[in-house]
Amino acid sequence: MRRFWAAATAVALCTVGAAVTGAQAETARRVPASIAWGACTEGTLKSHGAECGYLSVPLDYAKPDGTKIELAVSRIKSTAPADKRQGVILVNPGGPGGSGRAMAALGQAVPKQGGAGYDWIGFDPRGVGASKPKLTCDSKYAGYNRPAYVPSTPEIEKAWHARTTAYAAACAKSGGALLDHMRSEDTVRDIDSIRQALGVEKISFYGFSYGTYLGQLYASRNPERVHRMVLDGVVDPGRVWYQSNLDQDVAFDKAIKIYFAWIAKYDSVYKLGRTAAAVEKLYYRQLEELGKKPAGQIGPAELTDVFLQPGYYVFGWEETARAFSAWVHDSDVSQLKRLYDADHKQDEGADNGYAVYLAVQCTDAPWPASWKKWARDNWRVHKRAPFETWGNAWYNAPCRHWAGDAGKPVEVDGSKVPPLLMLSETLDAATPFTGALEARRRFPRSVLIEGIDGTTHAGSLFGNACVDNTIADYLATGALPGRVKADRADKQCEPIPKPTPLAATARKPDLRRLLQHNIK
């Protein structure tokens, strides 16, 4: 999946279906590792009185007595009376590569005290953030003045091949043995190790985006261990991962056209065109001009990445439109650069999310070895969806040269899984709605809520009462809307509303918004 460099947002030597042997699994159950809890010292967690610690887990679960790695874990304990407590709930923000420790604070964003009955557990997955070791390959990879994404000349294509090949080589050098144990199934085993360390028989789980895939895998492997599960921005478990990225390309093109139409609606503010078609034409003309002569450090690749944010969320629509307007009308590129810099850090270790993203996606399932197939597929999709197709292709292109061998994706079967709650907006580009429907089919006791015609990705707990109150009731009591017999959503809600420019809507950022940057 395509995502922002700063937020990204797994190879196993064993095959995907390979499990820890019975004797090894029994040993792990008899002698679980422990977590030495202490006060957190970082930002959001410190302000919420969270505890932090580390859990030692095997690098390779087939060798439980071999090399160990450390998972960074956080906890905010339940505030409910003993008779109202629901156990523990783990949170994953997605990516792959998203840091999840701060997500322990998410429970306080659930309305109606719906999260109060849980101990909320955040964790940085293996290779991520404060977990040890932390995977990083080239901190400057998202630097400025990169080639245009669309390989319209042999020189551009050659330049991207060189860049992506070099990045894969850098990861092979820095990642070492870790790269052989970064698959989603490894993280699913880590989740169960956290469960054992917490001393509980069952867990609940709240997953965003890629985190919904982890939830699906965990529930499929461990249905008896599932209490409740909320999956927001649902991944299609049958299209991992090459096909899912092509699906994204088409969906992002639809989403950005909706954004262009919104800009046109407010032409009196931004003066970028009175119709969606006019705004779109202007955007692509600017890409072409920046390809000929970059505006300082901002070229066509950087402009594409700035506009990717509105493809994910309605949050930030105004800022992007203002920045683009300042460039078009005043040749002021500073606002575009500020937006680019916010999501494309270049300090030491800044590529951690991207490196882990590749480590997981490149090896959860095979990618085509032949560049001819990549080129054929991406040019075909580009013809109908030019906005993001080639940016997404080059984002994933290091998978062609990744150091580890890919396995087969895990079969997701939710037939024995307790009732769980799925959420998606109809036009979510990062995780297209067709994937939510496929997941719903595989989990026959699940319920799907649809934000009708919305484009926001993983937008729960942002104040949409129709969605958020349903989550609160489910977490508190297990209550869910009824499941319909048709192949569609079970409950429909209004989407996250589009902003109104210059409206008096200034407010203090809420907790969910503070945590948003990790959810991709």
C-alpha positions in Angstrom: 0.0 0.0 0.0 1.1 3.5 -0.8 1.5 5.8 2.2 3.4 8.8 3.5 7.2 8.2 3.9 7.2 9.5 7.5 4.3 7.4 8.7 4.7 4.2 6.8 4.2 4.3 6.1 8.4 -9.6 5.8 10.1 -12.4 5.1 10.0 -15.8 6.8 12.4 -18.6 6.2 9.6 -20.9 7.1 6.6 -21.0 4.7 3.6 -18.9 5.6 1.5 -21.8 6.8 4.4 -23.1 8.9 3.5 -23.1 12.6 5.6 -23.4 15.8 5.8 -27.1 16.6 3.4 -28.4 19.3 6.2 -28.8 21.8 7.6 -25.3 21.2 4.1 -23.8 21.4 3.5 -25.6 24.7 6.8 -24.4 26.1 5.9 -20.8 25.2 2.5 -21.2 26.9 4.0 -22.7 30.1 6.7 -20.1 30.5 5.5 -16.7 29.0 7.9 -13.8 29.1 7.0 -10.9 31.3 6.9 -7.1 30.9 8.7 -4.9 33.4 6.4 -1.9 33.5 7.6 1.6 34.3 6.4 5.1 33.7 6.4 6.3 30.1 8.5 9.3 29.3 7.2 10.3 25.9 4.6 13.0 25.0 1.0 11.7 24.8 1.7 8.6 26.8 3.3 10.5 29.7 0.4 13.0 29.8 -2.1 10.1 30.1 -0.2 8.4 32.9 0.6 5.3 30.7 3.1 2.6 31.6 5.8 1.4 29.2 8.0 -1.6 29.0 9.6 -4.2 26.7 8.7 -7.8 25.9 11.3 -10.2 24.7 10.2 -12.5 21.9 11.9 -14.9 19.5 13.3 -13.4 16.3 12.3 -16.8 14.8 9.4 -18.6 16.4 10.6 -21.8 15.0 13.6 -21.4 17.3 12.1 -20.1 20.5 15.4 -20.5 22.4 17.4 -18.6 19.8 18.0 -14.9 19.2 15.5 -12.6 20.9 14.2 -9.1 19.9 12.4 -6.5 22.1 8.9 -5.2 21.5 8.1 -1.8 23.0 4.7 -2.0 24.7 2.5 0.6 26.5 -0.5 0.3 28.8 -3.2 2.5 30.1 -5.2 0.6 32.7 -9.0 0.4 32.9 -10.8 3.0 35.0 -14.0 1.0 35.3 -15.3 -0.9 38.4 -14.2 -4.5 38.6 -17.6 -5.8 37.5 -17.5 -3.6 34.3 -14.0 -4.6 33.1 -13.6 -6.3 29.7 -9.9 -7.3 29.8 -7.2 -6.0 27.5 -7.5 -4.5 24.0 -4.5 -4.2 21.7 -4.3 -1.4 19.1 -2.4 -1.3 15.8 -2.4 1.9 13.7 -1.5 0.2 10.4 1.3 0.8 7.9 2.9 -1.7 7.9 5.4 0.3 9.9 3.2 2.5 12.0 4.4 3.1 15.6 1.6 2.0 17.9 2.8 2.7 21.4 0.9 6.0 21.6 -2.3 4.2 20.6 -2.8 3.1 24.2 -4.4 6.5 24.6 -7.1 5.7 22.1 -9.5 4.4 24.7 -10.1 7.9 26.0 -11.4 8.9 22.5 -14.2 6.3 22.7 -17.5 8.1 23.6 -19.9 7.2 26.4 -17.0 5.7 28.4 -17.2 2.8 26.0 -13.5 2.1 26.3 -13.2 2.5 30.1 -13.6 -1.2 30.7 -10.3 -2.2 29.0 -6.6 -2.0 29.7 -5.5 -0.4 26.4 -2.3 -1.8 25.1 -0.2 -0.1 22.4 2.9 -1.6 20.9 5.5 -0.9 18.3 5.6 -4.0 16.0 9.0 -5.7 15.4 11.4 -3.4 13.7 9.3 -0.3 14.4 10.0 2.8 16.5 11.2 2.0 20.0 11.3 -1.8 19.4 14.7 -3.3 19.2 16.3 -3.6 16.7 14.8 -0.7 14.7 15.0 -1.2 10.9 16.3 1.8 9.0 18.1 1.8 5.6 18.5 5.3 4.1 17.1 8.2 6.1 17.5 10.6 3.1 15.6 8.4 0.6 12.6 10.7 0.6 14.8 13.7 -0.2 14.0 16.5 -2.7 14.2 16.7 -6.5 13.5 13.1 -7.1 12.6 12.1 -10.7 9.0 12.5 -11.9 7.0 9.4 -11.1 5.7 8.8 -14.6 8.5 7.1 -16.6 7.8 9.1 -19.7 11.4 8.7 -20.8 14.0 5.9 -20.6 16.1 8.1 -18.4 13.4 8.6 -15.8 12.7 4.8 -15.7 16.4 4.1 -15.4 16.8 6.6 -12.5 14.0 5.0 -10.5 15.3 1.5 -11.1 18.7 2.7 -9.7 17.1 4.3 -6.7 14.8 1.4 -5.7 17.5 -1.2 -6.3 19.9 0.8 -4.1 17.4 1.1 -1.3 16.7 -2.6 -1.3 20.4 -3.2 -1.1 20.8 -0.8 1.8 18.0 -2.6 3.7 19.7 -6.0 3.0 22.9 -4.6 4.6 21.2 -3.0 7.6 18.4 -5.5 8.2 20.4 -8.7 8.3 18.6 -11.6 9.9 15.7 -9.4 10.9 14.5 -9.3 7.3 13.8 -13.0 7.3 11.3 -12.6 10.1 9.2 -9.6 9.4 6.1 -11.1 7.9 2.6 -10.3 9.1 2.4 -13.8 10.6 5.5 -13.0 12.8 3.6 -10.0 14.1 0.5 -12.1 14.7 2.7 -14.4 16.9 4.0 -11.3 18.6 0.5 -10.3 19.4 -0.2 -13.6 21.0 3.1 -13.4 23.0 1.8 -10.0 24.4 -1.4 -11.8 25.3 0.5 -14.5 27.2 2.8 -11.9 28.9 -0.4 -10.1 30.1 -1.7 -13.3 31.6 -5.1 -13.3 29.8 -6.9 -16.0 28.0 -8.6 -13.6 25.4 -7.8 -10.2 23.9 -9.8 -7.6 22.1 -8.2 -5.8 19.2 -8.6 -2.4 17.5 -6.9 -2.3 14.1 -6.7 0.5 11.5 -5.8 0.0 7.9 -3.1 -2.7 7.6 -3.9 -3.4 11.3 -7.2 -4.8 10.1 -5.2 -7.5 8.2 -3.3 -8.3 11.4 -6.7 -8.6 13.1 -8.1 -10.9 10.5 -5.0 -13.1 10.6 -5.0 -13.3 14.4 -8.7 -14.1 14.6 -8.3 -16.8 11.9 -5.5 -18.5 13.7 -6.8 -17.9 17.2 -10.6 -17.7 17.2 -10.9 -18.9 20.8 -8.6 -16.0 21.9 -10.8 -13.3 20.5 -13.2 -11.3 22.8 -14.0 -8.3 20.6 -12.5 -6.7 17.5 -12.9 -3.4 15.7 -11.4 -3.2 12.2 -11.5 0.2 10.6 -10.4 0.7 7.0 -10.6 -3.0 6.1 -7.9 -4.7 4.0 -9.0 -7.2 1.3 -7.4 -10.5 2.6 -7.5 -12.0 -0.9 -5.3 -9.4 -2.7 -2.1 -9.3 -0.7 -0.2 -7.2 -1.8 0.6 -6.6 -5.5 -3.0 -6.6 -6.6 -4.2 -4.4 -3.7 -1.8 -1.7 -4.8 -3.3 -1.7 -8.3 -6.7 -1.5 -6.7 -5.6 1.5 -4.7 -4.5 3.3 -7.8 -8.0 3.3 -9.3 -9.5 4.2 -5.9 -7.2 7.2 -5.4 -8.0 8.5 -8.8 -11.6 8.6 -7.9 -10.9 10.2 -4.5 -8.7 13.0 -5.9 -11.4 13.9 -8.5 -13.8 14.4 -5.6 -11.2 16.7 -4.0 -10.8 18.6 -7.3 -14.6 19.1 -7.4 -14.5 20.4 -3.8 -11.8 22.9 -4.8 -13.9 24.0 -7.7 -16.9 24.5 -5.5 -14.9 27.1 -3.6 -13.4 28.8 -6.6 -14.2 32.1 -5.0 -11.6 31.2 -2.3 -8.9 29.4 -4.2 -9.4 30.6 -7.8 -8.1 27.3 -9.2 -11.0 26.5 -11.6 -14.8 26.6 -11.6 -15.2 22.9 -12.5 -13.5 19.7 -11.3 -12.2 19.2 -14.8 -10.6 22.7 -14.8 -8.9 22.1 -11.5 -7.7 18.6 -12.6 -6.3 20.1 -15.9 -4.4 22.8 -13.9 -3.0 20.2 -11.5 -1.6 18.1 -14.3 -0.3 21.1 -16.1 1.6 22.1 -13.0 3.1 18.6 -12.8 4.3 19.0 -16.4 5.8 22.4 -15.7 7.6 21.2 -12.5 9.0 18.3 -14.5 10.7 20.8 -16.8 11.8 23.1 -14.0 11.3 22.3 -10.3 10.3 25.1 -8.0 13.4 25.0 -5.7 13.1 21.6 -4.0 9.6 20.8 -5.1 9.2 18.9 -8.4 6.4 16.7 -9.8 7.0 13.8 -7.4 6.9 16.1 -4.4 3.7 17.7 -5.6 2.1 14.3 -6.2 3.0 13.4 -2.6 1.5 16.6 -1.2 -1.8 15.9 -2.9 -1.8 12.3 -1.6 -2.9 13.5 1.8 -6.3 14.8 0.5 -6.7 11.4 -1.1 -6.5 9.8 2.3 -8.5 12.2 4.4 -10.8 15.2 4.2 -8.6 16.6 7.0 -6.1 18.9 5.4 -8.1 19.7 2.3 -8.0 23.4 3.0 -4.3 23.5 3.7 -3.4 21.7 0.5 -5.7 23.9 -1.6 -4.3 27.1 0.0 -0.7 25.9 -0.7 -1.5 25.0 -4.3 -3.2 28.3 -4.8 -0.2 30.2 -3.4 2.0 28.4 -5.8 -0.2 28.9 -8.9 -1.0 32.6 -8.3 2.0 33.9 -6.4 4.8 31.5 -7.3 5.1 30.9 -3.5 6.3 27.3 -3.0 6.9 27.6 0.7 3.5 26.2 1.7 3.9 23.2 -0.5 7.3 22.6 0.9 6.0 22.8 4.4 3.3 20.2 3.7 5.8 18.0 2.0 8.3 18.2 4.9 5.7 17.4 7.4 5.1 14.0 6.0 8.6 13.3 4.6 11.1 13.7 7.4 14.8 13.2 6.6 16.4 13.1 10.0 18.2 10.0 11.3 16.0 6.9 11.1 13.2 8.8 9.4 12.7 6.0 6.9 11.9 3.4 9.6 8.2 3.2 8.7 9.0 2.8 5.0 11.6 0.2 5.6 9.3 -1.9 7.7 6.5 -1.4 5.2 8.7 -3.0 2.5 10.0 -5.6 4.9 6.4 -6.8 5.4 4.8 -6.3 2.1 7.6 -7.5 -0.1 7.6 -10.9 1.6 4.1 -11.6 2.9 3.4 -12.8 -0.7 5.4 -13.0 -4.0 5.7 -10.0 -6.2 6.2 -10.3 -10.0 9.9 -10.8 -10.8 9.5 -9.5 -14.4 9.6 -5.8 -14.9 7.7 -6.3 -18.1 4.7 -7.3 -16.0 5.0 -4.4 -13.7 5.3 -2.0 -16.6 2.4 -3.6 -18.5 0.1 -3.5 -15.5 1.0 0.0 -14.3 0.8 1.6 -17.8 -2.6 -0.1 -18.2 -3.9 1.3 -14.9 -2.2 4.6 -15.5 -4.3 5.2 -18.6 -7.5 5.3 -16.5 -6.0 6.4 -13.2 -3.0 8.6 -13.7 -2.9 10.4 -10.3 -1.1 7.8 -8.2 -0.3 4.8 -10.3 3.4 5.3 -11.0 4.1 6.9 -7.6 2.7 3.7 -6.0 4.6 1.5 -8.4 8.0 3.1 -7.5 7.1 3.1 -3.8 6.8 -0.7 -4.0 9.5 -1.3 -6.6 12.2 -2.3 -4.0 10.2 -5.5 -3.6 11.7 -6.7 -6.9 15.1 -6.8 -5.2 14.3 -7.5 -1.6 16.7 -9.6 0.3 14.4 -12.3 1.6 12.2 -15.0 0.0 8.5 -14.3 -0.1 6.0 -16.9 1.1 2.4 -17.6 0.4 -0.3 -15.4 2.1 -2.1 -16.8 5.0 -5.6 -18.1 4.3 -8.1 -15.9 6.2 -11.1 -17.9 7.5 -13.4 -16.2 10.0 -16.0 -19.0 10.2 -15.3 -19.7 13.8 -14.6 -16.1 14.9 -16.9 -14.4 17.4 -18.9 -11.3 16.2 -16.6 -8.4 15.2 -17.2 -4.9 13.9 -15.9 -3.6 10.6 -15.9 0.0 9.4 -15.2 1.6 6.0 -16.3 4.6 4.0 -17.6 3.9 0.5 -14.8 5.7 -1.4 -11.9 5.0 0.9 -8.9 4.9 -1.5 -6.3 3.3 0.7 -8.5 0.3 1.5 -11.2 0.1 -1.2 -14.7 -0.8 -0.1 -14.6 -4.0 -2.1 -12.1 -5.3 0.4 -14.4 -4.6 3.3 -17.1 -6.6 1.6 -14.7 -9.5 1.0 -13.7 -9.5 4.6 -17.3 -9.4 5.7 -18.0 -12.6 3.6 -15.1 -14.4 5.3 -16.3 -13.4 8.8 -20.0 -14.5 8.7 -20.8 -13.2 12.2 -19.3 -9.8 11.5 -21.1 -6.5 11.0 -20.0 -3.8 8.5 -20.7 -0.1 8.9 -20.4 2.1 5.8 -19.8 5.8 5.7 -21.9 6.5 2.5 -19.8 8.1 -0.3 -17.1 9.2 2.1 -13.4 9.3 1.1 -11.8 9.3 4.5 -9.5 6.4 5.4 -9.9 4.7 8.8 -12.0 7.6 10.2 -13.5 6.2 13.4 -13.5 8.1 16.7 -13.4 11.4 14.9 -16.8 12.6 16.2 -19.2 10.9 13.8 -21.8 9.8 16.3 -23.4 7.2 14.1 -20.1 5.4 13.8 -18.5 6.2 17.2 -21.5 5.3 19.3 -21.8 2.0 17.6 -18.2 1.3 18.5 -18.8 2.4 22.1 -21.8 0.1 22.5 -20.0 -2.8 21.0 -16.9 -2.4 23.2 -19.0 -1.9 26.3 -21.6 -4.7 25.9 -20.9 -6.6 22.7 -24.1 -5.2 21.1 -24.0 -4.9 17.3 -26.5 -3.8 14.6 -28.2 -6.8 12.9 -26.4 -8.4 10.0 -28.3 -8.3 6.7 -28.6 -11.2 4.3 -27.5 -9.2 1.3 -23.8 -8.7 0.2 -23.6 -5.1 1.5 -23.0 -3.1 4.6 -25.2 -3.8 7.6 -25.5 -0.2 8.8 -25.1 3.0 6.9 -23.9 6.3 8.3 -23.1 9.8 7.0 -19.4 10.1 6.2 -16.9 12.4 7.9 -18.1 15.8 6.6 -16.1 17.8 4.1 -14.7 21.0 5.4 -16.0 24.5 4.7 -13.2 26.9 3.8 -12.6 29.8 6.2 -15.4 28.7 8.4 -15.1 29.5 12.1 -14.2 25.9 13.0 -11.0 26.4 14.8 -10.8 24.1 17.8 -8.3 22.4 20.0 -7.1 19.2 18.3 -8.8 16.2 19.9 -6.9 13.0 20.9 -7.9 11.0 17.9 -6.5 13.8 15.6 -3.2 13.8 17.5 -2.9 10.1 16.9 -4.0 10.3 13.2 -0.5 10.6 11.7 0.3 7.0 12.5 -2.8 5.6 10.7 -2.0 4.9 7.0 
